[in-house]
Amino acid sequence: MTKQLITGKTKLLGVIGYPVEHSLSPAMHNAAIAQLGLDYVYLPFPIAPEYLEKAITGFAAIGAVGFSVTIPHKQAIIPLLSEITPLAQAIGAVNTVSRQDDQWVGTNTDIEGFIAPLQTTYKQAWSQKVAVILGNGGAARAVVAGCVQLGCTEIHIVGRNMQRLKEFYNSWGNAPLAENLQVHAWDELIKLIPQADLLVNTTPIGMFPKVDESPLSAEEIANLPTGAIAYDLIYTPNPTKFLQLAQQQGAIALDGLEMLVQQGAAALKIWLQRETVPVDVMRQALRTHLGL
């Protein structure tokens, strides 16, 4: 791939987070930009929380086209934006910001990223499917919204802290999805796993460097129906211990790499105002970067 030439007309995209050195987004987005032959560059910006407001103002001043938002800014950025989409509002988190009519508009492409591989894996209707989601943090919110969008008939959230689970449930307010949503203590998993068509790990358990850990034991995963989908939002290691155990039970395994690619592709379409972007190039850039 030819090295990109930065010019006086090069337009700026980027990712803000703290820390952000380990972000894979620059490799993915710059590969797509090069493939399209566009005069853009995508850079990582480590922004400490106390400088977030100044950074957003600065991006406007220098004419940035848009940026991705990662931890710890996904919630904190909301009051600093002129507008956020209903989807981002429902989730309570923004991961993509674009400049529209001299204003910052926030949305969330994590839902689209989460759903995309599921829609290609399961061709049949999702309306009779049961989803079981491990964890109740920020990532779980996008997964719940994605399951609602798919039309899952039951969505079960499982966590270890009942107080946090109740807060998670109540945070959805009167949203239509609340009728399909149930929260459970971890010890209820034994009766939920045999019903699961989709089992999602949104916890960090099993992430590098603790590659031998899994949120569920082999005994617990043994109750997962054959043909169910096990989905881990983690992408390093690839596959995780959780996915290895699920595959041994005859489950279909999906890892977080595809979600990362698809949410990035959805963001790039917004910034570039294009209907298609080279998703295959983005995926390969990540796989190369990760040595897969």
C-alpha positions as CSV (number, residue, x, y, z in Angstrom):
1,M,0.0,0.0,0.0
2,T,1.4,3.4,-0.9
3,K,2.3,5.7,2.0
4,Q,-0.2,8.5,2.3
5,L,1.0,12.0,1.5
6,I,-0.2,14.6,4.0
7,T,-1.0,17.9,2.2
8,G,-2.3,21.3,3.1
9,K,-5.8,20.0,2.1
10,T,-5.7,16.8,4.2
11,K,-8.9,16.5,6.2
12,L,-8.7,15.3,9.9
13,L,-10.4,12.4,11.5
14,G,-9.4,10.7,14.8
15,V,-10.2,8.8,18.0
16,I,-10.3,10.4,21.4
17,G,-9.8,8.3,24.6
18,Y,-7.5,8.1,27.6
19,P,-5.4,6.1,27.1
20,V,-5.6,5.7,23.4
21,E,-2.2,4.3,22.4
22,H,-3.5,0.8,22.0
23,S,-6.4,1.8,19.7
24,L,-6.7,-0.3,16.5
25,S,-8.9,2.3,14.8
26,P,-6.1,4.2,13.1
27,A,-4.8,1.1,11.3
28,M,-8.3,0.2,10.2
29,H,-9.5,3.6,9.1
30,N,-6.3,4.7,7.4
31,A,-6.3,1.5,5.4
32,A,-9.8,2.2,4.1
33,I,-8.9,5.9,3.4
34,A,-5.8,4.8,1.4
35,Q,-7.9,2.2,-0.6
36,L,-10.4,4.9,-1.5
37,G,-7.6,7.3,-2.5
38,L,-9.0,10.1,-0.3
39,D,-7.0,13.0,1.2
40,Y,-7.9,12.3,4.9
41,V,-5.9,11.1,7.8
42,Y,-7.2,9.4,11.0
43,L,-5.1,10.0,14.2
44,P,-5.2,8.9,17.8
45,F,-5.6,11.7,20.4
46,P,-5.1,11.0,24.1
47,I,-7.4,13.4,25.9
48,A,-7.4,13.5,29.7
49,P,-11.0,13.9,31.1
50,E,-10.3,17.4,32.4
51,Y,-9.4,18.5,28.8
52,L,-12.4,17.0,27.0
53,E,-14.4,20.2,26.6
54,K,-11.3,22.1,25.4
55,A,-10.5,19.3,22.9
56,I,-14.0,19.4,21.4
57,T,-13.8,23.2,20.9
58,G,-10.3,22.8,19.4
59,F,-11.5,20.1,17.0
60,A,-14.2,22.6,15.8
61,A,-11.6,25.4,15.5
62,I,-9.3,23.3,13.3
63,G,-12.0,22.0,11.1
64,A,-12.0,18.3,12.0
65,V,-14.5,16.3,10.1
66,G,-15.3,13.9,12.9
67,F,-13.9,11.5,15.5
68,S,-14.5,8.3,17.3
69,V,-15.0,8.3,21.1
70,T,-13.7,5.6,23.4
71,I,-13.2,5.0,27.1
72,P,-13.6,7.1,29.3
73,H,-15.5,9.7,27.2
74,K,-18.5,7.9,25.8
75,Q,-20.9,9.3,28.4
76,A,-19.0,12.5,29.4
77,I,-19.1,13.9,25.9
78,I,-22.9,13.9,25.6
79,P,-23.6,17.3,27.2
80,L,-20.8,18.9,25.0
81,L,-22.5,18.0,21.7
82,S,-25.2,20.1,20.0
83,E,-27.3,17.0,19.1
84,I,-27.3,13.3,19.8
85,T,-29.3,10.7,17.9
86,P,-32.2,8.9,19.6
87,L,-30.2,5.7,19.5
88,A,-27.3,7.2,21.3
89,Q,-29.7,8.8,23.7
90,A,-31.3,5.4,24.5
91,I,-28.0,3.8,25.1
92,G,-26.6,6.8,27.0
93,A,-23.3,6.6,25.2
94,V,-21.7,8.2,22.0
95,N,-18.9,6.5,20.1
96,T,-19.0,8.5,16.8
97,V,-19.1,12.3,16.4
98,S,-19.5,14.2,13.1
99,R,-19.5,17.9,12.1
100,Q,-22.8,18.8,10.6
101,D,-23.9,22.4,9.9
102,D,-21.1,23.7,12.1
103,Q,-22.3,21.6,15.0
104,W,-21.1,18.4,16.7
105,V,-23.6,15.5,16.3
106,G,-23.1,12.3,18.3
107,T,-24.4,8.9,17.5
108,N,-23.6,5.3,18.4
109,T,-22.5,2.8,15.8
110,D,-21.7,0.0,18.3
111,I,-25.2,-1.4,17.8
112,E,-24.8,-1.6,14.1
113,G,-21.4,-3.2,14.7
114,F,-22.8,-5.8,17.1
115,I,-25.8,-6.7,14.8
116,A,-24.0,-6.9,11.5
117,P,-22.3,-10.4,12.0
118,L,-25.5,-11.7,13.6
119,Q,-27.6,-10.8,10.6
120,T,-25.3,-12.8,8.3
121,T,-25.0,-15.8,10.7
122,Y,-28.7,-16.3,11.4
123,K,-30.8,-15.9,8.2
124,Q,-34.0,-16.8,10.0
125,A,-36.1,-14.4,12.0
126,W,-34.8,-13.3,15.4
127,S,-38.3,-12.7,16.7
128,Q,-38.4,-16.1,18.6
129,K,-34.8,-15.9,19.9
130,V,-33.6,-15.7,23.5
131,A,-30.5,-13.6,24.3
132,V,-28.5,-14.0,27.5
133,I,-26.0,-11.2,28.1
134,L,-23.1,-11.6,30.6
135,G,-22.3,-8.2,32.3
136,N,-24.2,-5.0,32.8
137,G,-21.7,-2.3,31.9
138,G,-21.5,0.2,29.0
139,A,-20.9,-2.5,26.4
140,A,-24.0,-4.4,27.6
141,R,-26.2,-1.3,26.8
142,A,-25.3,-1.4,23.1
143,V,-25.9,-5.2,23.1
144,V,-29.3,-4.8,24.6
145,A,-30.2,-2.1,22.1
146,G,-28.9,-4.4,19.3
147,C,-31.0,-7.4,20.5
148,V,-34.1,-5.2,20.6
149,Q,-33.4,-4.0,17.1
150,L,-33.1,-7.6,16.0
151,G,-36.4,-8.4,17.6
152,C,-35.3,-10.9,20.3
153,T,-38.3,-12.1,22.3
154,E,-36.4,-12.3,25.6
155,I,-33.3,-10.5,26.7
156,H,-31.7,-11.6,30.0
157,I,-29.0,-9.6,31.6
158,V,-26.8,-11.5,34.2
159,G,-24.5,-9.8,36.7
160,R,-23.0,-10.2,40.1
161,N,-24.2,-7.0,41.7
162,M,-28.0,-6.8,42.2
163,Q,-27.9,-3.1,42.9
164,R,-26.2,-2.4,39.6
165,L,-28.5,-4.8,37.8
166,K,-31.5,-2.9,39.1
167,E,-30.0,0.4,38.1
168,F,-29.3,-1.0,34.7
169,Y,-32.9,-2.1,34.3
170,N,-34.4,1.1,35.6
171,S,-32.1,3.3,33.4
172,W,-34.1,2.2,30.3
173,G,-37.1,4.0,31.8
174,N,-40.3,3.5,29.8
175,A,-38.5,2.5,26.6
176,P,-40.5,-0.1,24.7
177,L,-37.7,-2.6,25.1
178,A,-38.2,-2.8,28.9
179,E,-41.0,-5.4,28.4
180,N,-38.5,-7.9,26.9
181,L,-35.7,-7.2,29.4
182,Q,-35.0,-9.1,32.6
183,V,-32.1,-9.0,35.0
184,H,-30.7,-11.9,37.0
185,A,-28.1,-12.7,39.6
186,W,-25.2,-14.8,38.4
187,D,-26.5,-18.0,40.1
188,E,-29.5,-18.0,37.8
189,L,-27.3,-18.7,34.8
190,I,-27.8,-22.5,35.2
191,K,-31.5,-22.2,34.1
192,L,-30.9,-19.5,31.5
193,I,-28.1,-21.0,29.4
194,P,-30.1,-24.0,28.2
195,Q,-32.7,-21.5,26.7
196,A,-30.1,-19.3,25.0
197,D,-30.1,-18.8,21.2
198,L,-27.5,-16.1,21.7
199,L,-25.0,-15.9,24.6
200,V,-22.9,-12.7,24.7
201,N,-19.9,-11.9,26.9
202,T,-19.7,-8.1,27.5
203,T,-17.3,-8.5,30.5
204,P,-13.5,-8.1,30.2
205,I,-12.9,-11.6,31.6
206,G,-10.6,-13.6,29.3
207,M,-9.1,-10.5,27.7
208,F,-5.3,-10.4,27.1
209,P,-3.1,-10.9,29.2
210,K,-5.5,-13.2,31.3
211,V,-6.1,-15.4,28.3
212,D,-6.8,-18.6,30.4
213,E,-9.9,-17.0,32.1
214,S,-13.5,-17.3,31.0
215,P,-16.7,-15.7,32.5
216,L,-18.2,-19.2,32.4
217,S,-16.8,-22.6,33.3
218,A,-16.8,-25.6,31.0
219,E,-19.6,-27.1,33.1
220,E,-21.8,-24.0,32.7
221,I,-21.2,-23.7,29.0
222,A,-22.0,-27.5,28.6
223,N,-25.7,-26.5,28.9
224,L,-25.6,-24.2,25.9
225,P,-27.8,-25.7,23.0
226,T,-26.0,-26.9,19.9
227,G,-26.2,-24.3,17.2
228,A,-26.6,-21.4,19.6
229,I,-24.4,-18.4,18.9
230,A,-21.7,-17.5,21.5
231,Y,-20.5,-14.0,21.0
232,D,-17.5,-12.5,22.8
233,L,-16.9,-8.7,22.5
234,I,-13.2,-9.3,23.2
235,Y,-10.9,-9.7,20.2
236,T,-7.6,-10.4,21.8
237,P,-6.9,-13.3,22.2
238,N,-8.7,-14.7,19.2
239,P,-10.5,-16.9,20.0
240,T,-11.0,-16.4,23.7
241,K,-11.3,-19.3,26.2
242,F,-15.0,-18.6,26.4
243,L,-15.4,-19.1,22.6
244,Q,-13.2,-22.2,22.6
245,L,-15.4,-23.8,25.3
246,A,-18.6,-22.8,23.4
247,Q,-17.3,-24.2,20.1
248,Q,-16.6,-27.5,21.9
249,Q,-20.3,-27.6,22.7
250,G,-21.3,-27.1,19.0
251,A,-22.0,-23.4,19.3
252,I,-21.3,-20.9,16.5
253,A,-18.5,-18.6,17.7
254,L,-18.3,-14.8,16.9
255,D,-15.6,-12.6,18.3
256,G,-15.3,-8.9,18.9
257,L,-13.1,-8.2,15.9
258,E,-16.0,-8.2,13.5
259,M,-18.0,-5.8,15.7
260,L,-15.0,-3.5,15.8
261,V,-14.7,-3.6,12.0
262,Q,-18.4,-3.0,11.4
263,Q,-18.9,-0.2,13.9
264,G,-15.8,1.5,12.3
265,A,-17.3,1.0,8.8
266,A,-20.6,2.6,9.9
267,A,-18.7,5.6,11.4
268,L,-16.6,6.0,8.2
269,K,-19.8,6.1,6.1
270,I,-21.1,8.9,8.2
271,W,-17.9,11.0,8.0
272,L,-17.3,10.5,4.3
273,Q,-21.0,10.6,3.4
274,R,-20.6,7.4,1.4
275,E,-23.0,4.4,1.2
276,T,-20.1,1.9,1.0
277,V,-16.6,1.7,2.4
278,P,-14.0,-1.1,1.9
279,V,-15.0,-3.3,4.9
280,D,-12.7,-6.2,3.7
281,V,-9.7,-3.9,3.7
282,M,-10.5,-2.7,7.2
283,R,-10.9,-6.2,8.5
284,Q,-7.6,-7.3,6.9
285,A,-5.7,-4.3,8.3
286,L,-6.9,-5.3,11.8
287,R,-6.0,-9.0,11.3
288,T,-2.5,-8.0,10.0
289,H,-2.0,-5.6,12.9
290,L,-3.0,-8.3,15.4
291,G,-0.9,-11.0,13.7
292,L,-3.9,-13.2,12.9
